[in-house]
Amino acid sequence: MFRYLQRVGSVPEDDMYRTFNMGIGMIVVCAADDESRVTAMLQGAGEALVHRVGRIIEGEPGVVYGTL
């Protein structure tokens, strides 16, 4: 469906990813101190798009959405 919308609407791929939830793919959870090492390791293994998508903090159970 997304490829159809992209083709028919002549929507650039980066706009598609910003507008629609087209999936995150694989998620790796690591300690904050290891972030740069894990990012470098993933990029070295050929992962072109490595992004921090959140953080885990101590507190009451629940999910809070916002910017990093």
N, C-alpha and C positions, 0 to 999 in steps of 0.2 A: 504494500500500500504506500509506504513512504517513497519508494523509488518512483512509483506512478505520480504521486503528488509533485515530487521534485522535477520529473520530466515534463509533465503537463504545465506546471507553474513556472518552469525555468528558474527554479530556486537553487542558488549555489549550495554546495554541500555543507559548508560551515554554517550557513543560515539554518539548514535542516537540523543540524545537531544542536544549535542554540534554541530553536523553536520547539522541537519535538523531543520527547524522551525516546531516543533511538537506542537506548541501552548503554550501560557503562562497560560491559565486558567483564574481565577478570578483576577482582579486588584483592589486594594484598594488605593485610593489617600488620603494622610494625610499630615499634617504639619510636617516639618522635626523634630521639637521638640517632636512630638508624635510617631516617628518611633519605638523606642524600646518598648513603651507601646503597640502599635498596633501589633507589631511582637509577643510579649509575649502573647497577647490575642488570636491571631490566632493560635499560637502553642498550647496554652492551650485548644483550641477548637478542636485540632486534626489535624491541617494543618501541615504536616511534612516538606513541602518545601515552605519556605517563603523567598523571595529574593527581594532586592531593584532592580528595573529595570530602574530607571531613576529619574529625578528631573525636576521640573518646575521652570524656572527662568524668571524674568522680562526681556523684550526685544522686539525686532521686531517679528512679527508673523513668525513662521516657525519651522522646526524640525532640530536639529543637532544631528547626531549620533556620538558616541564616547564611551570611557570607563569612568566609574564613578570614 
